[in-house]
Amino acid sequence: MTQANPLPTAPLILVVDDDEAIRLLLRIRLEREGYRVEEATDGEQALESYERLHPDMVLLDYMMPHMDGIATCINLRKLPGGESIPVLMVTALDDSRSVDQAFEAGATDYVTKPITWPVLRQRVRRLLHVKQTDESLKLRDRAIAAASNGIFITDAMHTDHPIIYINPAFERLTGYASGEILGQSYEQLFAGFDADPDARHSVQEALEEGREANVVLLCYRKDGSSFWNELTVAPVRDATERVSNFIWVQQDITERIQREEERQLQLRYEMALVTVIKELNRSTELDAVLNTALVQALRALDLEYGAIYLQEGEEGELGLRAYQGQVPDRTPSAHHAGGESIASEVARSGQPIVVTNIPEERPGSIELAESGTLRAQASLPLRAAGRVVGVMNVNTSHIHEFSPRDIGLVSAIADQVGTAIERAQLYETLREQSIRDPLTRLFNRRYMEETLEREIHQASRRRLPLSILMIDLDHFKKFNDTYGHDGGDALLRALGEFLQTNTRASDIACRFGGEEFLLIMPDTTLESARLRAEQLSKSIKTLHVYHEEQPLGQVTLSIGVAVFPMHGEDGAAVRRAADNALYQAKAQGRDRVVVSDATSSLTLDTLPESEGSHDE
């Protein structure tokens, strides 16, 4: 029979016998089976060869000179790794005492001489198989013990699935020692089940059906601290395919969850800012931008309340311009016994103020006195063209610590709001320039024509009168010739201020051209308009105008009065009627009021019915 060449990875067997013939016979037989073989002639050589070769198995003769098989086995078991190597004792003795000595010395099994090869072959195979199985189990145990994930095993034969094994990573992850947890039900580990019924249901179904499940839930360590746990549970089946155990693998994914939450939060903040910027670019309405800014800031920060205050008037008092949630104090610049409000302090200092707990940090604040419910607030200044023009507040009814990222978002949105305010101010400036006369600051003729038609339409719809005064500054050319154009301009400016001061808020004063002015008076009867004209004519005589510290003399007015619909059916007709009346006043000697004598086929009662005429 041809001798086989053993593979380099084949099991290595150390044959220890002082009989050369037996060693040769065993080598031939074992190598034919595919094993690698090394030889030793006595006990001392066997120990040296073991330490050098680390064989997978030892065939050890019982009776040898100097150091017999019993002594060799005892010493072998003391060497590193020697405690687990299979030792097959070969002996000519089969009495009970010899067998007991062999096993007491550490032999794994024995065969008797003369050697029967089929018996030896089966013993070798079985011992090597047991060793390989044992090594596989130990490797598994070492792998589980070395795993970074927490692992525990439960007994599936009991309905409460008691824990029968935990690895060191489990102890590190949960803080529980094996003595505290072995024998306990798996449910005691997962308080997070109480807050996540879906996860509980998934695991219970997997246990009942003998299948794998994967859930993520919040768990608690022994010290009460929490961590996000990605839990995988899988069945372990025995030789009959019955589920005997479940293996549970836990992974702490807290950092991963936190990173995802951070990413989502950053995305939410970015989307909030993008939405505000889009509204800023899309809308010309400042209020729309302000409301969008508040909605997006509160939504991103998960807060309930917000308000934007803008400075108003010459004193720069803060006035409420937009809010979300609870109606805030409309005049936060007002003072009370408790002192200055947070918003007014921000407007004054130009610095943001962040309060985590208002009752503790600012017990006398106006915000707390006014609402009684606010607990935390972040107030940031709004700037336009480099100066503070308002304040943006975001609030909540519970104690809240604003993170630097939170403040960064509100600050970025506040910058966009400041841009919107600056743009609105520029738009208002340009609009004012387009509709105002630059000298008198009254409305110009273009605006007058647009407004007159609109006001006539409103008057017709409501069946209300509308009066027009056409006003001419008497002897203006004489003022110009006497005092020059600068003197004339001073007089025109003074008349503009006079009309603004002596008219109602609903009246619309316009410079018609040159020294002519027009006053539109909604909801004013002819008699009221005439009396108002007489009062203006009287009051103008008390106006003292100076140019280069020199009085310009007494000023008088010629005024023509007309009313819709008595003197005209539309704006142009009524204006012409007032203009004709003015011409008559000037023709009659100036410094007087003349009512138009024009006629119209319409009266208030005969105005045509229009849809919605009784709505207002």
PEGI-V274527 format. One record per backbone hydrogen bond with DSSP energy under -1.0 kcal/mol. CO is the residue of the C=O (numbers start at 1). NH is the residue of the N-H. E is the energy in kcal/mol with one decimal. If there is no record, write none. Layout:
CO/NH/E ; CO/NH/E
This chain:
7/10/-2.2 ; 11/36/-2.5 ; 12/56/-2.5 ; 12/57/-1.2 ; 13/38/-2.2 ; 14/59/-2.8 ; 15/40/-2.3 ; 16/61/-2.0 ; 19/23/-2.1 ; 20/24/-2.6 ; 21/25/-2.6 ; 22/26/-2.7 ; 23/27/-2.5 ; 24/28/-2.6 ; 25/29/-2.3 ; 26/30/-2.8 ; 27/31/-2.9 ; 28/32/-1.8 ; 30/35/-2.1 ; 31/34/-1.5 ; 36/13/-2.8 ; 38/15/-3.1 ; 40/17/-2.1 ; 42/46/-1.9 ; 43/47/-2.2 ; 44/48/-2.1 ; 45/49/-2.8 ; 46/50/-2.3 ; 47/51/-2.0 ; 48/52/-1.6 ; 49/53/-3.1 ; 50/54/-2.5 ; 57/14/-2.8 ; 58/88/-2.9 ; 59/16/-3.3 ; 60/90/-3.2 ; 62/69/-2.3 ; 65/67/-2.8 ; 68/72/-2.6 ; 69/73/-2.5 ; 70/74/-2.2 ; 71/75/-2.4 ; 72/76/-2.6 ; 73/77/-2.2 ; 76/79/-1.4 ; 79/82/-2.2 ; 81/84/-1.1 ; 86/58/-2.2 ; 87/108/-2.5 ; 87/109/-1.6 ; 88/60/-2.1 ; 89/111/-2.5 ; 90/62/-2.7 ; 91/113/-2.2 ; 95/99/-2.3 ; 96/100/-2.8 ; 97/101/-2.3 ; 98/102/-2.2 ; 99/103/-2.2 ; 100/104/-2.7 ; 101/105/-2.1 ; 102/107/-2.5 ; 109/89/-2.8 ; 111/91/-2.5 ; 116/120/-2.4 ; 117/121/-3.5 ; 118/122/-2.0 ; 119/123/-2.4 ; 120/124/-2.8 ; 121/125/-2.4 ; 122/126/-2.7 ; 123/127/-2.7 ; 124/128/-2.6 ; 125/129/-2.4 ; 126/130/-2.8 ; 127/131/-2.5 ; 128/132/-2.8 ; 129/133/-3.0 ; 130/134/-3.1 ; 131/135/-3.0 ; 132/136/-2.4 ; 133/137/-2.7 ; 134/138/-2.7 ; 135/139/-2.8 ; 136/140/-2.7 ; 137/141/-2.9 ; 138/142/-3.0 ; 139/143/-2.8 ; 140/144/-2.9 ; 141/145/-2.7 ; 142/146/-2.3 ; 143/147/-1.0 ; 150/250/-3.7 ; 151/167/-2.2 ; 152/248/-3.1 ; 153/164/-3.1 ; 153/165/-1.2 ; 154/246/-1.6 ; 155/158/-1.1 ; 158/161/-1.6 ; 162/155/-2.2 ; 163/183/-3.3 ; 165/153/-2.1 ; 167/171/-1.5 ; 168/172/-2.4 ; 169/173/-2.6 ; 170/174/-2.7 ; 171/175/-2.3 ; 174/222/-2.9 ; 177/180/-1.3 ; 178/182/-2.7 ; 181/184/-2.2 ; 184/163/-2.4 ; 185/188/-1.4 ; 186/189/-1.8 ; 187/190/-1.2 ; 190/193/-1.5 ; 191/194/-1.6 ; 196/200/-1.8 ; 197/201/-2.5 ; 198/202/-2.3 ; 199/203/-2.2 ; 200/204/-2.7 ; 201/205/-2.4 ; 202/206/-1.9 ; 203/207/-2.3 ; 204/208/-2.3 ; 205/209/-2.5 ; 206/210/-1.0 ; 206/211/-2.0 ; 213/233/-2.4 ; 215/231/-2.8 ; 217/229/-2.9 ; 219/227/-2.2 ; 221/224/-1.7 ; 225/221/-3.3 ; 227/219/-3.0 ; 228/253/-2.5 ; 229/217/-2.2 ; 230/251/-1.3 ; 231/215/-2.4 ; 232/249/-3.1 ; 233/213/-2.1 ; 234/247/-2.7 ; 236/244/-2.3 ; 236/245/-1.7 ; 238/241/-2.2 ; 242/238/-2.6 ; 244/156/-1.9 ; 245/236/-2.9 ; 246/154/-2.6 ; 247/234/-2.3 ; 248/152/-2.0 ; 249/232/-2.5 ; 250/150/-1.6 ; 251/230/-2.8 ; 253/257/-2.9 ; 254/258/-3.0 ; 255/259/-2.6 ; 256/260/-2.3 ; 257/261/-3.0 ; 258/262/-2.8 ; 259/263/-2.5 ; 260/264/-3.0 ; 261/265/-2.8 ; 262/266/-2.9 ; 263/267/-2.6 ; 264/268/-2.8 ; 265/269/-2.7 ; 266/270/-2.7 ; 267/271/-2.7 ; 268/272/-2.1 ; 269/273/-2.3 ; 270/274/-2.7 ; 271/275/-2.6 ; 272/276/-1.9 ; 273/277/-2.4 ; 274/278/-2.7 ; 275/279/-2.3 ; 276/280/-2.4 ; 277/281/-2.3 ; 278/282/-2.1 ; 279/283/-2.9 ; 285/289/-1.5 ; 286/290/-2.5 ; 287/291/-2.5 ; 288/292/-2.1 ; 289/293/-2.5 ; 290/294/-2.1 ; 291/295/-2.6 ; 292/296/-2.6 ; 293/297/-2.2 ; 294/298/-2.6 ; 295/299/-2.3 ; 296/300/-2.4 ; 297/301/-2.1 ; 298/302/-1.1 ; 298/303/-2.1 ; 305/395/-2.9 ; 306/324/-2.6 ; 307/393/-3.2 ; 308/321/-2.8 ; 308/322/-1.6 ; 309/391/-2.3 ; 310/319/-2.4 ; 312/317/-1.2 ; 317/312/-2.8 ; 319/310/-2.3 ; 322/308/-2.9 ; 324/306/-2.0 ; 330/320/-1.5 ; 331/334/-1.9 ; 336/339/-2.0 ; 341/345/-1.9 ; 342/346/-2.2 ; 343/347/-2.3 ; 344/348/-2.2 ; 345/349/-2.8 ; 346/350/-2.9 ; 353/379/-3.0 ; 355/377/-2.4 ; 356/400/-1.6 ; 357/361/-3.0 ; 358/362/-3.1 ; 362/365/-1.9 ; 365/369/-2.1 ; 366/370/-3.1 ; 367/371/-2.2 ; 368/372/-1.4 ; 375/358/-3.5 ; 376/396/-1.8 ; 377/355/-3.4 ; 378/394/-1.9 ; 379/353/-2.3 ; 380/392/-2.8 ; 382/389/-3.3 ; 382/390/-1.2 ; 384/387/-1.6 ; 387/384/-2.6 ; 389/311/-2.9 ; 390/382/-2.9 ; 391/309/-2.9 ; 392/380/-2.5 ; 393/307/-1.9 ; 394/378/-2.3 ; 395/305/-1.8 ; 396/375/-2.8 ; 396/376/-1.7 ; 403/407/-2.3 ; 404/408/-2.2 ; 405/409/-2.3 ; 406/410/-2.4 ; 407/411/-2.7 ; 408/412/-2.3 ; 409/413/-2.7 ; 410/414/-2.9 ; 411/415/-2.2 ; 412/416/-1.7 ; 413/417/-2.5 ; 414/418/-2.7 ; 415/419/-2.1 ; 416/420/-2.4 ; 417/421/-2.7 ; 418/422/-2.7 ; 419/423/-2.6 ; 420/424/-2.7 ; 421/425/-2.9 ; 422/426/-2.3 ; 423/427/-2.9 ; 424/428/-2.8 ; 425/429/-2.5 ; 426/430/-2.8 ; 427/431/-2.8 ; 428/432/-3.0 ; 429/433/-2.5 ; 430/434/-1.7 ; 431/435/-1.5 ; 432/436/-1.9 ; 435/444/-3.0 ; 437/441/-2.5 ; 442/437/-3.8 ; 443/511/-2.8 ; 444/448/-2.2 ; 445/449/-2.4 ; 446/450/-1.9 ; 447/451/-2.8 ; 448/452/-2.9 ; 449/453/-1.5 ; 450/454/-1.5 ; 451/455/-3.0 ; 452/456/-2.5 ; 453/457/-2.1 ; 454/458/-2.2 ; 455/459/-2.7 ; 456/460/-2.7 ; 457/461/-2.5 ; 458/462/-2.3 ; 459/464/-2.6 ; 465/523/-1.1 ; 466/564/-3.4 ; 467/521/-2.9 ; 468/562/-2.0 ; 469/519/-2.6 ; 470/560/-2.7 ; 471/517/-3.3 ; 472/558/-2.3 ; 473/476/-1.1 ; 475/479/-1.6 ; 476/480/-2.4 ; 477/481/-2.8 ; 478/482/-2.4 ; 479/483/-3.0 ; 480/484/-1.9 ; 484/488/-2.3 ; 485/489/-2.8 ; 486/490/-2.0 ; 487/491/-1.9 ; 488/492/-2.4 ; 489/493/-2.6 ; 490/494/-2.1 ; 491/495/-2.2 ; 492/496/-2.2 ; 493/497/-2.3 ; 494/498/-2.2 ; 495/499/-2.5 ; 496/500/-2.0 ; 497/501/-2.0 ; 498/502/-2.0 ; 508/520/-2.6 ; 509/443/-1.8 ; 510/518/-2.6 ; 513/516/-2.7 ; 515/473/-1.8 ; 516/512/-1.5 ; 516/513/-1.8 ; 517/471/-3.5 ; 518/510/-2.9 ; 519/469/-2.3 ; 520/508/-2.5 ; 521/467/-2.2 ; 525/529/-2.4 ; 526/530/-2.5 ; 527/531/-2.4 ; 528/532/-2.4 ; 529/533/-2.4 ; 530/534/-2.5 ; 531/535/-2.2 ; 532/536/-2.4 ; 533/537/-2.5 ; 534/538/-1.9 ; 535/539/-3.0 ; 536/540/-2.3 ; 539/542/-1.7 ; 540/543/-1.5 ; 545/552/-3.0 ; 547/550/-1.1 ; 550/547/-2.7 ; 556/474/-1.9 ; 558/472/-2.7 ; 559/594/-2.6 ; 560/470/-2.7 ; 561/596/-3.2 ; 562/468/-3.1 ; 563/567/-3.1 ; 564/466/-1.3 ; 570/574/-2.3 ; 571/575/-2.5 ; 572/576/-2.2 ; 573/577/-2.2 ; 574/578/-2.4 ; 575/579/-2.6 ; 576/580/-2.6 ; 577/581/-2.0 ; 578/582/-2.1 ; 579/583/-2.2 ; 580/584/-2.0 ; 581/585/-2.1 ; 582/586/-2.4 ; 583/587/-2.2 ; 584/588/-1.9 ; 585/590/-2.2 ; 586/589/-1.2 ; 592/559/-2.6 ; 594/561/-2.4 ; 610/613/-1.9 ; 612/615/-1.5
